[in-house]
Every structure is written in structure tokens, then in C-alpha cells.
Amino acid sequence: MSYESAESKGSPVTAMDLALYAEGLLDA
């Protein structure tokens, strides 16, 4: 997985990470 886009935005979390996290909350 590439983190170049995340680094350019100065964010340690990628859009994919947020999507997986959101799914985890919905599944809980």
C-alpha cells in the first residue's frame, strides 16, 4: 500500500484506514 498521498496531506491515516474503521464501528 502506498502512503504517499497521506504524507502529502500530512495525515497519518489514509482514506482506506478510515473506511475500514467506519466499517468496524458499523459491525460492532
C-alpha positions as CSV (number, residue, x, y, z in Angstrom):
1,M,0.0,0.0,0.0
2,S,1.3,3.5,-0.8
3,Y,1.2,6.2,1.8
4,E,2.5,9.0,-0.5
5,S,-1.0,10.6,-0.6
6,A,-1.3,10.5,3.2
7,E,2.2,12.0,3.6
8,S,1.5,14.8,1.1
9,K,-1.6,15.8,3.2
10,G,0.4,15.5,6.5
11,S,-2.1,12.8,7.7
12,P,-1.0,9.5,9.3
13,V,-4.3,7.9,8.4
14,T,-5.3,7.0,4.8
15,A,-8.8,7.1,3.4
16,M,-8.7,3.3,3.3
17,D,-7.9,3.2,7.0
18,L,-10.9,5.5,7.8
19,A,-13.2,3.3,5.6
20,L,-12.1,0.1,7.4
21,Y,-12.5,1.9,10.8
22,A,-16.0,3.1,9.9
23,E,-17.0,-0.5,8.9
24,G,-15.7,-1.7,12.2
25,L,-18.0,0.7,14.0
26,L,-21.0,-0.3,12.0
27,D,-20.3,-4.0,12.5
28,A,-19.9,-3.5,16.3
